[in-house]
């Protein structure tokens, strides 16, 4: 498994596609986390561990949603925390983690 993260529209999806043309790609993984945890009521770590087991060769692409000003709304704060917790599990399982800024990937694992 490989994880590509970065702020919205920083080029992580394009970089993941270019570096892994034949891989199973999961774009907008932060939204998949939202649906599983906040809408379906699953626990973030459990969801992420199950995903890693089911898709060990996947390339996961997600926006970093935890940076910047902390939102006033409790729901928005819960979403940021949920995504962060789930992505920590994915990152631990991943063979590589690449952070993308301005279209430039920096491998952090």
Secondary structure, DSSP 4 states (H G I P E B T S, - for coil): -EEEEESTTSSHHHHHHHH-TTS-EE--HHHHHIIIIIIT---HHHHHHHHHHHTTT-EEEEE--SSSSPPSSHHHHHHHHHHHHHHHHHHHH-SEEEEEETTEEEE--
